[in-house]
């Protein structure tokens, strides 16, 4: 890392450290994630969220962060007489005794709340790799699968004090155990011919994940803290979010509202008194222990492994503007801007990210051996913008977004690498195919996504949607229309074909495009599924 990069990184580190501790010193191939029902939506106010959430840039952590931010802003302005009158009315509505705190009436519970969700689904899919040229037999797919889903999330929410909360959630899914084989012994035998005999054993682990576990606490109604493992609300994008550098998993474009796994962090929220502006700061631990470490080897973490992030959110008219920064040792520091606003029935959002260097290794050659390089001595830019539209009747919604990935390969670089790959002997192509797939996936510079959905299509229990994902640099992508029919309250049937497509005209690269190479052709997949008894409790 050169001196200029170290200077930028050190500056960001100091700024983030001061934001966190200064004020507080005084007082990706297409693989949809498991369907998740957000369970921490009640946060600081209210008891339950509606069963159907309106379309919008989904807070990655669900409504918990949004509600806490709202509560924090309310606390910051509670000194006014109007807020005092409102609090008295809220206390009466909540059944609180005269003169008692409205905040206390809403935010404390005598019992621990326990709940969760269950997802049951039985699905099957049939794939024809290239039905337009090779396999034209509709009764003989190249691949067929049966996909049962049995998954559950359990959570607890304890609020013994109005300024103290404990929350945790765990997930499990079928198969409920994971098995692995490991080598226990190896013996070399020289005669009659050199051989090696081995012994192995198996072990199983329970498929159980601690998804979130954190505590919320506050100081003097002026600073609000969260410590533990939790999803972070950082970016504002719907299908793509380059500004979200904190969560451990990226948005799945086939399930963009699914809650994502977050890091272990200390978060501080500082509402600016007399305004609706907020300052956020994060001190982040690494997402996972290093390879070979166990849960008891926390000494594997070192102070230099910490990451720092800070963001300010400012209300300017009908727009909320976010300005932030991220720094981690030996990672590219990033400056981030976000914006959200509305225009009529359109919710608009945008993100911009500038980084000094990046964390990608660029493959420069596939022949005669694979070579790569880092490119840290320059600025990179990523940007995205989009909108969400909901019709006045509430039945039709549209989401669209464009994403510019300045860290991706240029059109010429990508074309050169694919040309190198196609002239390799077949044996080398087979061995390098996974490398090429990883190199291409999400590594272009221009992407777009569009989703249109309609509920109560012709009849009350029928809904339809269509999802289009496109690599705009090589004109390839996939198209997924779907129909969903509600048989009765606890059973839904769906049909969704997926077409992997490409365009040879204009600047399209035809069969050498990203999605064609990843799917080994212009594939067609037809999926049928039934959701059975899913819900929350």
C-alpha positions as CSV (number, residue, x, y, z in Angstrom):
1,X,0.0,0.0,0.0
2,X,1.6,3.3,-1.0
3,X,1.9,6.4,1.2
4,X,-1.1,8.2,-0.4
5,X,-3.4,5.3,0.3
6,X,-2.1,5.1,3.9
7,X,-2.8,8.8,4.5
8,X,-6.4,8.5,3.2
9,X,-6.9,5.4,5.3
10,X,-5.5,7.0,8.4
11,X,-7.7,10.1,8.0
12,X,-10.9,8.0,7.6
13,X,-9.9,6.0,10.7
14,X,-9.4,9.0,12.8
15,X,-12.7,10.5,11.7
16,X,-14.7,7.3,12.4
17,X,-13.0,6.9,15.8
18,X,-13.9,10.5,16.8
19,X,-17.6,10.0,15.7
20,X,-17.9,6.8,17.7
21,X,-16.1,7.8,20.9
22,X,-16.1,11.6,20.9
23,X,-19.7,12.5,21.9
24,X,-20.0,9.3,23.9
25,X,-17.0,10.1,26.1
26,X,-19.1,12.5,28.1
27,X,-22.5,10.8,28.6
28,X,-24.4,-13.9,-6.5
29,X,-24.8,-17.9,-10.1
30,X,-28.5,-17.2,-9.5
31,X,-29.3,-18.7,-6.2
32,X,-32.2,-17.2,-4.3
33,X,-31.7,-16.9,-0.5
34,X,-34.0,-18.8,1.8
35,X,-37.2,-16.9,2.2
36,X,-37.0,-15.0,5.4
37,X,-39.8,-13.3,7.4
38,X,-38.4,-10.3,9.3
39,X,-39.3,-10.7,12.9
40,X,-37.8,-7.7,14.8
41,X,-40.1,-5.2,13.1
42,X,-41.7,-3.9,16.3
43,X,-38.4,-2.4,17.5
44,X,-39.0,0.4,19.9
45,X,-42.7,1.3,19.1
46,X,-45.7,-0.8,18.1
47,X,-46.3,-4.5,18.5
48,X,-46.5,-5.9,14.9
49,X,-45.9,-5.0,11.3
50,X,-48.5,-5.5,8.7
51,X,-48.5,-8.8,6.9
52,X,-47.8,-7.2,3.6
53,X,-45.1,-4.6,3.4
54,X,-45.4,-1.8,0.8
55,X,-42.7,-1.8,-1.9
56,X,-39.7,0.4,-1.1
57,X,-36.0,0.3,-0.6
58,X,-36.1,-2.3,2.1
59,X,-34.1,-1.6,5.2
60,X,-31.7,-4.5,5.3
61,X,-32.3,-5.0,9.0
62,X,-36.0,-4.9,8.7
63,X,-38.0,-2.3,10.5
64,X,-36.0,-2.5,13.7
65,X,-33.4,0.1,12.6
66,X,-36.0,2.4,11.0
67,X,-38.2,2.3,14.1
68,X,-35.3,3.0,16.4
69,X,-34.2,5.9,14.2
70,X,-37.7,7.3,14.3
71,X,-37.8,6.8,18.1
72,X,-34.5,8.5,18.4
73,X,-35.6,11.5,16.4
74,X,-38.7,11.7,18.6
75,X,-36.6,11.6,21.7
76,X,-34.4,14.4,20.4
77,X,-37.3,16.8,20.0
78,X,-39.3,15.7,23.1
79,X,-38.4,18.8,25.0
80,X,-41.1,20.8,23.1
81,X,-44.5,21.3,24.7
82,X,-46.2,19.7,21.7
83,X,-44.2,16.6,22.2
84,X,-45.0,16.6,25.9
85,X,-48.7,16.8,25.2
86,X,-48.4,14.0,22.6
87,X,-46.5,11.8,25.2
88,X,-49.2,12.3,27.8
89,X,-51.9,11.3,25.2
90,X,-49.8,8.2,24.2
91,X,-49.5,7.2,27.9
92,X,-53.2,7.4,28.4
93,X,-53.8,5.4,25.2
94,X,-51.4,2.7,26.5
95,X,-53.2,2.4,29.8
96,X,-50.3,4.0,31.7
97,X,-51.0,5.5,35.1
98,X,-51.4,9.3,35.2
99,X,-48.0,11.0,35.4
100,X,-46.1,7.9,34.2
101,X,-43.7,8.0,31.3
102,X,-45.2,7.3,27.9
103,X,-41.8,6.0,26.7
104,X,-41.7,3.6,29.6
105,X,-45.3,2.4,28.9
106,X,-44.4,1.6,25.3
107,X,-40.8,0.3,25.7
108,X,-40.9,-2.0,28.7
109,X,-42.4,-5.5,29.0
110,X,-42.9,-7.7,32.0
111,X,-42.5,-10.8,29.8
112,X,-40.0,-11.8,27.1
113,X,-41.6,-11.9,23.7
114,X,-40.8,-15.1,21.7
115,X,-41.9,-15.7,18.1
116,X,-40.6,-16.6,14.7
117,X,-41.6,-17.9,11.3
118,X,-41.9,-21.1,9.4
119,X,-41.4,-21.6,5.7
120,X,-42.6,-24.8,4.0
121,X,-42.3,-25.2,0.3
122,X,-42.2,-28.1,-2.1
123,X,-40.8,-27.3,-5.5
124,X,-39.5,-28.9,-8.7
125,X,-37.6,-27.5,-11.7
126,X,-36.7,-28.7,-15.1
127,X,-33.8,-27.2,-17.1
128,X,-33.1,-27.3,-20.9
129,X,-29.6,-26.0,-21.5
130,X,-30.2,-24.9,-25.1
131,X,-33.7,-25.7,-26.2
132,X,-33.5,-23.4,-29.2
133,X,-30.7,-25.4,-31.0
134,X,-29.6,-28.6,-29.2
135,X,-32.2,-30.2,-26.9
136,X,-35.6,-29.6,-28.5
137,X,-37.4,-32.5,-26.6
138,X,-39.8,-30.9,-24.1
139,X,-40.1,-34.3,-22.3
140,X,-36.3,-34.8,-21.9
141,X,-34.8,-31.9,-19.8
142,X,-31.1,-31.8,-19.3
143,X,-31.6,-31.4,-15.6
144,X,-34.4,-31.9,-13.1
145,X,-34.5,-31.3,-9.4
146,X,-36.8,-31.7,-6.5
147,X,-36.4,-28.8,-4.0
148,X,-38.1,-29.2,-0.6
149,X,-37.8,-26.3,1.8
150,X,-38.4,-26.6,5.5
151,X,-37.0,-23.6,7.4
152,X,-37.7,-21.7,10.5
153,X,-36.5,-18.6,12.4
154,X,-37.0,-18.2,16.1
155,X,-36.4,-15.0,18.0
156,X,-36.7,-13.5,21.5
157,X,-37.2,-9.9,22.4
158,X,-36.6,-8.8,26.0
159,X,-37.1,-5.2,27.3
160,X,-36.6,-5.1,31.0
161,X,-36.0,-1.3,31.0
162,X,-37.1,1.4,28.8
163,X,-33.5,2.1,27.8
164,X,-32.3,-1.5,27.5
165,X,-33.3,-4.2,25.1
166,X,-32.0,-7.7,24.3
167,X,-32.7,-9.4,21.0
168,X,-31.6,-12.6,19.3
169,X,-32.7,-14.9,16.5
170,X,-31.6,-18.3,15.2
171,X,-32.2,-20.1,11.9
172,X,-32.4,-23.7,10.9
173,X,-33.3,-25.4,7.6
174,X,-33.5,-28.8,6.2
175,X,-31.2,-30.8,5.9
176,X,-31.0,-30.3,9.7
177,X,-27.5,-31.8,9.9
178,X,-24.4,-31.3,7.7
179,X,-22.0,-34.1,7.2
180,X,-18.3,-34.0,6.2
181,X,-15.6,-36.7,5.7
182,X,-12.1,-36.2,6.9
183,X,-8.9,-38.3,6.5
184,X,-7.7,-40.1,9.7
185,X,-4.8,-42.2,8.4
186,X,-2.7,-42.8,5.3
187,X,-0.2,-45.7,4.8
188,X,2.2,-46.1,1.9
189,X,2.6,-49.6,0.6
190,X,5.6,-50.2,-1.8
191,X,4.9,-53.8,-2.9
192,X,3.8,-55.3,-5.2
193,X,3.0,-51.9,-6.6
194,X,3.3,-48.5,-4.9
195,X,-0.1,-47.6,-3.4
196,X,-1.5,-45.5,-0.6
197,X,-4.2,-46.8,1.6
198,X,-6.3,-44.4,3.6
199,X,-8.8,-44.4,6.4
200,X,-11.5,-41.7,6.9
201,X,-14.3,-40.9,9.2
202,X,-17.4,-38.7,9.2
203,X,-18.7,-36.1,11.5
204,X,-22.0,-34.3,11.5
205,X,-22.9,-30.8,12.7
206,X,-26.4,-29.3,13.4
207,X,-27.6,-26.9,10.8
208,X,-28.3,-24.0,13.3
209,X,-27.2,-20.4,12.8
210,X,-27.2,-17.6,15.3
211,X,-28.4,-14.9,12.8
212,X,-28.7,-12.0,15.2
213,X,-27.8,-11.4,18.8
214,X,-27.5,-7.9,20.2
215,X,-28.3,-5.4,22.9
216,X,-29.8,-1.9,22.5
217,X,-29.1,0.7,25.2
218,X,-29.0,4.4,25.4
219,X,-27.4,7.3,27.3
220,X,-29.4,10.2,28.6
221,X,-31.9,10.1,25.6
222,X,-29.0,11.6,23.6
223,X,-27.1,8.6,22.2
224,X,-28.4,5.2,21.2
225,X,-26.1,2.2,21.0
226,X,-26.3,-1.4,19.7
227,X,-23.7,-4.0,20.3
228,X,-23.6,-7.5,18.9
229,X,-24.3,-9.3,15.6
230,X,-27.0,-7.6,13.6
231,X,-28.0,-6.7,10.1
232,X,-27.0,-3.1,9.2
233,X,-29.1,-0.6,7.4
234,X,-26.5,1.2,5.3
235,X,-27.3,1.5,1.6
236,X,-30.6,2.5,0.0
237,X,-30.5,0.5,-3.3
238,X,-33.1,-2.1,-4.1
239,X,-31.5,-4.6,-6.5
240,X,-27.9,-3.3,-6.1
241,X,-26.2,-1.5,-3.2
242,X,-22.5,-0.7,-3.7
243,X,-22.7,1.6,-0.7
244,X,-23.5,-1.3,1.6
245,X,-20.0,-2.4,2.5
246,X,-20.9,-3.6,6.0
247,X,-23.2,-6.5,5.7
248,X,-21.6,-9.9,5.1
249,X,-23.9,-10.9,2.2
250,X,-24.9,-9.0,-0.9
251,X,-28.5,-8.4,-2.1
252,X,-29.9,-11.3,-4.0
253,X,-31.7,-9.7,-7.0
254,X,-34.2,-12.6,-7.1
255,X,-35.2,-11.9,-3.5
256,X,-34.1,-8.3,-2.9
257,X,-36.1,-7.7,0.3
258,X,-34.7,-10.8,2.1
259,X,-32.9,-9.9,5.4
260,X,-29.1,-10.2,5.0
261,X,-26.5,-11.4,7.5
262,X,-24.8,-8.6,9.3
263,X,-21.4,-8.3,11.1
264,X,-20.5,-8.0,14.8
265,X,-20.4,-4.3,15.6
266,X,-20.8,-1.5,18.0
267,X,-23.2,1.0,16.6
268,X,-23.8,4.5,17.9
269,X,-26.8,6.7,16.8
270,X,-26.6,10.4,17.7
271,X,-29.7,12.4,16.8
272,X,-28.9,16.1,16.3
273,X,-31.1,18.0,18.7
274,X,-33.8,20.2,17.2
275,X,-33.6,18.5,13.8
276,X,-34.4,15.3,12.0
277,X,-30.7,14.7,11.2
278,X,-28.7,11.8,12.6
279,X,-25.1,10.7,12.9
280,X,-24.2,7.0,12.8
281,X,-20.9,5.4,13.7
282,X,-19.8,1.7,13.6
283,X,-16.9,-0.2,15.0
284,X,-16.9,-3.5,13.2
285,X,-15.3,-6.9,14.0
286,X,-14.3,-9.3,11.3
287,X,-17.1,-11.4,10.0
288,X,-15.6,-14.7,10.8
289,X,-12.6,-16.2,12.6
290,X,-9.6,-17.1,10.4
291,X,-9.5,-20.5,8.9
292,X,-8.6,-23.2,11.4
293,X,-9.6,-21.1,14.4
294,X,-12.2,-22.2,16.9
295,X,-14.7,-20.1,18.9
296,X,-12.3,-20.2,21.8
297,X,-9.5,-18.7,19.8
298,X,-10.7,-15.1,19.9
299,X,-7.1,-14.0,20.3
300,X,-7.0,-14.6,16.5
301,X,-8.6,-11.1,16.4
302,X,-6.2,-8.2,16.6
303,X,-6.9,-4.5,17.0
304,X,-5.8,-3.9,13.4
305,X,-8.6,-6.2,12.3
306,X,-11.2,-3.7,13.3
307,X,-13.1,-1.7,10.7
308,X,-14.6,1.8,11.1
309,X,-17.5,3.4,9.4
310,X,-19.4,6.6,10.0
311,X,-22.4,8.3,8.3
312,X,-24.4,11.4,8.6
313,X,-28.1,11.6,7.4
314,X,-29.5,15.0,6.7
315,X,-33.0,16.1,5.6
316,X,-33.0,18.6,2.8
317,X,-36.6,19.4,1.8
318,X,-38.1,16.1,0.6
319,X,-34.7,14.4,0.3
320,X,-32.6,12.5,2.8
321,X,-28.9,12.7,2.0
322,X,-26.3,10.4,3.5
323,X,-22.6,11.1,3.7
324,X,-20.3,8.3,5.0
325,X,-16.9,6.7,5.0
326,X,-15.5,3.2,5.6
327,X,-12.0,2.1,6.5
328,X,-10.3,-1.2,7.3
329,X,-6.6,-1.9,7.4
330,X,-5.4,-3.4,4.1
331,X,-8.8,-2.7,2.5
332,X,-9.7,0.0,0.1
333,X,-11.1,3.0,2.0
334,X,-14.4,4.2,0.7
335,X,-16.4,7.5,0.6
336,X,-20.2,7.0,0.3
337,X,-23.1,9.2,-0.6
338,X,-26.8,8.1,-0.6
339,X,-30.0,10.0,-1.5
340,X,-33.7,9.1,-1.2
341,X,-36.7,11.2,-2.1
342,X,-40.1,11.1,-3.8
343,X,-41.7,12.5,-6.8
344,X,-45.5,11.9,-6.8
345,X,-46.0,8.1,-6.5
346,X,-42.3,7.5,-7.3
347,X,-39.8,6.7,-4.6
348,X,-36.4,7.7,-5.9
349,X,-33.0,6.5,-4.6
350,X,-29.3,6.8,-5.6
351,X,-25.9,5.8,-4.2
352,X,-22.4,6.8,-5.1
353,X,-19.1,5.3,-3.9
354,X,-15.5,6.4,-4.4
355,X,-12.6,4.2,-3.3
356,X,-8.9,4.6,-3.4
357,X,-7.9,1.3,-4.9
358,X,-10.1,-1.8,-4.5
359,X,-10.0,-5.3,-3.1
360,X,-10.3,-7.2,-6.4
361,X,-7.6,-9.3,-8.0
362,X,-7.8,-8.8,-11.8
363,X,-7.0,-11.7,-14.0
364,X,-4.8,-10.5,-16.8
365,X,-4.1,-13.7,-18.7
366,X,-5.5,-17.2,-19.0
367,X,-2.6,-18.5,-21.2
368,X,-0.2,-20.2,-20.8
369,X,-0.9,-19.9,-17.0
370,X,-3.4,-17.8,-15.1
371,X,-1.9,-14.5,-14.0
372,X,-3.5,-11.7,-12.0
373,X,-2.7,-8.3,-10.5
374,X,-4.0,-5.7,-8.0
375,X,-4.8,-2.2,-9.1
376,X,-4.6,0.0,-6.0
377,X,-3.0,3.2,-7.2
378,X,-6.1,4.9,-8.6
379,X,-9.6,6.1,-7.7
380,X,-12.6,3.9,-8.5
381,X,-16.3,5.0,-8.8
382,X,-19.5,3.0,-8.4
383,X,-22.9,4.5,-8.8
384,X,-26.5,3.4,-8.9
385,X,-30.0,5.0,-9.3
386,X,-33.5,3.7,-9.4
387,X,-37.1,4.1,-8.5
388,X,-40.0,2.3,-6.9
389,X,-43.5,3.0,-8.1
390,X,-46.8,1.9,-6.5
391,X,-50.1,2.5,-8.3
392,X,-52.8,4.4,-6.5
393,X,-54.9,1.3,-6.2
394,X,-52.0,-0.5,-4.5
395,X,-52.2,-3.5,-6.8
396,X,-49.4,-2.7,-9.3
397,X,-45.8,-1.9,-8.3
398,X,-42.7,-1.3,-10.4
399,X,-39.0,-1.3,-9.4
400,X,-36.2,-0.4,-11.7
401,X,-32.5,0.3,-11.1
402,X,-29.2,1.0,-13.1
403,X,-25.8,0.1,-11.6
404,X,-22.4,1.3,-12.8
405,X,-19.6,-0.9,-11.5
406,X,-16.4,1.0,-12.0
407,X,-14.4,-1.8,-10.4
408,X,-15.5,-4.3,-13.1
409,X,-13.6,-5.4,-16.2
410,X,-13.8,-3.1,-19.2
411,X,-15.5,-4.4,-22.4
412,X,-12.1,-4.9,-24.1
413,X,-10.5,-6.7,-21.1
414,X,-13.4,-9.1,-20.8
415,X,-13.5,-9.8,-24.5
416,X,-9.8,-10.6,-24.5
417,X,-10.0,-13.0,-21.6
418,X,-12.9,-14.9,-23.2
419,X,-11.0,-15.1,-26.5
420,X,-8.1,-16.6,-24.6
421,X,-10.3,-19.1,-23.0
422,X,-12.1,-20.3,-26.2
423,X,-8.8,-21.3,-27.9
424,X,-7.6,-23.4,-25.0
425,X,-7.6,-27.2,-25.3
426,X,-10.9,-28.7,-24.1
427,X,-9.2,-30.3,-21.0
428,X,-7.9,-26.8,-19.9
429,X,-11.3,-25.2,-20.6
430,X,-12.9,-27.8,-18.3
431,X,-10.4,-27.1,-15.5
432,X,-10.6,-23.3,-15.9
433,X,-14.3,-23.1,-16.4
434,X,-15.0,-22.4,-12.6
435,X,-12.3,-19.7,-12.7
436,X,-13.9,-18.0,-15.7
437,X,-17.3,-18.2,-14.1
438,X,-16.0,-16.5,-10.9
439,X,-14.2,-14.0,-13.0
440,X,-17.3,-13.0,-15.0
441,X,-20.1,-13.1,-12.5
442,X,-21.0,-9.6,-11.5
443,X,-17.7,-8.3,-12.9
444,X,-19.0,-6.2,-15.8
445,X,-19.4,-2.4,-15.6
446,X,-23.1,-1.9,-16.5
447,X,-26.1,-3.7,-15.1
448,X,-29.8,-3.1,-15.0
449,X,-32.8,-4.7,-13.3
450,X,-36.6,-4.3,-13.7
451,X,-39.5,-5.8,-11.7
452,X,-43.2,-5.4,-12.4
453,X,-45.8,-7.1,-10.2
454,X,-49.6,-7.1,-10.1
455,X,-51.8,-8.5,-7.4
456,X,-55.5,-9.5,-7.9
457,X,-54.8,-10.2,-11.6
458,X,-58.3,-10.8,-13.1
459,X,-59.4,-12.6,-10.0
460,X,-58.6,-11.9,-6.3
461,X,-56.3,-14.8,-5.6
462,X,-54.1,-14.6,-8.7
463,X,-51.0,-12.4,-8.9
464,X,-48.3,-12.1,-11.5
465,X,-44.8,-10.6,-11.7
466,X,-41.9,-10.4,-14.1
467,X,-38.2,-9.9,-13.3
468,X,-35.6,-8.8,-15.9
469,X,-31.9,-8.8,-15.0
470,X,-29.5,-7.5,-17.7
471,X,-25.8,-7.1,-18.2
472,X,-25.9,-4.0,-20.3
473,X,-22.3,-4.2,-21.3
474,X,-22.7,-7.5,-23.3
475,X,-26.5,-7.6,-23.7
476,X,-27.2,-10.8,-21.8
477,X,-29.3,-11.6,-18.8
478,X,-32.4,-13.6,-17.6
479,X,-36.1,-13.0,-17.6
480,X,-38.4,-14.6,-15.1
481,X,-42.2,-14.2,-15.4
482,X,-44.2,-15.9,-12.6
483,X,-47.8,-16.6,-11.7
484,X,-49.0,-17.2,-8.1
485,X,-52.4,-18.6,-7.1
486,X,-53.7,-18.7,-3.6
487,X,-55.6,-22.0,-3.3
488,X,-56.5,-21.1,0.3
489,X,-55.0,-19.3,3.3
490,X,-52.2,-21.8,3.8
491,X,-51.4,-23.0,0.3
492,X,-50.0,-21.0,-2.7
493,X,-49.1,-22.5,-6.1
494,X,-46.6,-20.8,-8.4
495,X,-45.2,-21.3,-11.9
496,X,-42.1,-19.4,-13.0
497,X,-40.1,-20.1,-16.2
498,X,-36.7,-18.5,-16.4
499,X,-35.2,-17.6,-19.8
500,X,-31.5,-16.9,-20.1
501,X,-31.0,-14.7,-23.1
502,X,-28.5,-12.9,-25.2
503,X,-28.4,-10.4,-28.1
504,X,-25.9,-10.7,-31.0
505,X,-26.8,-7.2,-32.4
506,X,-25.4,-3.8,-31.4
507,X,-22.6,-4.3,-28.9
508,X,-23.8,-7.7,-27.7
509,X,-21.2,-10.5,-27.5
510,X,-23.7,-13.3,-28.2
511,X,-22.7,-16.7,-26.7
512,X,-19.6,-15.2,-25.2
513,X,-21.7,-13.1,-22.8
514,X,-21.8,-13.4,-19.0
515,X,-25.1,-15.2,-18.4
516,X,-24.7,-17.5,-21.4
517,X,-21.3,-18.7,-20.2
518,X,-22.4,-19.0,-16.6
519,X,-25.4,-21.1,-17.6
520,X,-23.6,-23.0,-20.4
521,X,-26.0,-21.8,-23.0
522,X,-29.3,-19.9,-23.4
523,X,-31.0,-22.1,-20.8
524,X,-34.7,-22.4,-20.0
525,X,-35.8,-23.5,-16.5
526,X,-39.4,-24.1,-15.6
527,X,-40.1,-24.1,-11.8
528,X,-43.3,-25.3,-10.1
529,X,-43.7,-24.9,-6.3
530,X,-46.2,-25.0,-3.6
531,X,-45.9,-22.9,-0.4
532,X,-47.5,-25.1,2.4
533,X,-48.5,-23.7,5.8
534,X,-45.9,-20.9,5.9
535,X,-46.3,-18.0,8.3
536,X,-45.1,-16.3,11.4
537,X,-46.1,-16.8,15.0
